[in-house]
């Protein structure tokens, strides 16, 4: 269950509350099996558990990193918080407007860059007059030249990231989720984005970085959430999480496929092994 409202919760600083969030995806082997599963709740289909009993709370004004190896469930959790998908069980309460920026940017590829600016802003409830007032700043920030008039399907991944970030940051959401989006841009644009994120954080907005890298997180994040194979490993300051996570990632890379499938890191064990900065 996902609840979004602007009423003040019992603790007004809490903007995201996840309780026992679990997400299962059915594994259909044929179209017929998928159709049967959609039409009948009694159909027994194997499933993949992307998230397993995740509980956490994020506060207003926090900058939080969400890390884990590829396939750990980071993007699934971000999508549930955003409302793109729903949990199989558990609940999510979100206070305020959320904007998610991923490498694909969630744009309509058949539309031009300018049309995507209008489309995204309209879905966020902005009026024509407000959109006109924002359009110039968004275009200047994206800095993709005449490509702004071309269909997004012709863009490179870097150009999509530029436009997606420019839109996301200028619609001024209460919560901004950045899912690997800065990894595809050039260094100068990344620096411009990080400066804008710093301003965003200073204004008291909540930011979630989703990544398997930790460089930006070490600089910007107040806390880091580490998940592995859908389960919560731990939550702590960058000093408490970064070294243990990086140590685990190095070990994981040397493991066999069978070992990788079985391993579930223990935070205290890896903190002891790799230290706390």
Secondary structure, DSSP 8 states (H G I E B T S, - for coil): -EEEE-S--SSTTEEEEEEEEEEEEE--SSHHHHHHHHH-TT----EEEEEEEEEEEEETT-EEEEE-STTSSHHHHHHHHHTSS--SEEEEEEES-EEEEETTTT--TTSBHHHHHHHHHHHTT--HHHHHHHHHHHHHHH--GGGGGSBGGGS-HHHHHHHHHHHHHHTT-SEEEEEBGGGGS-HHHHHHHHHHHHHHHHTT-EEEEEES--HHHHHH-SEEEEEETTEEEEEE-HHHHHHHHHHHHHHHHTS-HHHHHH----HHHHHHHH---
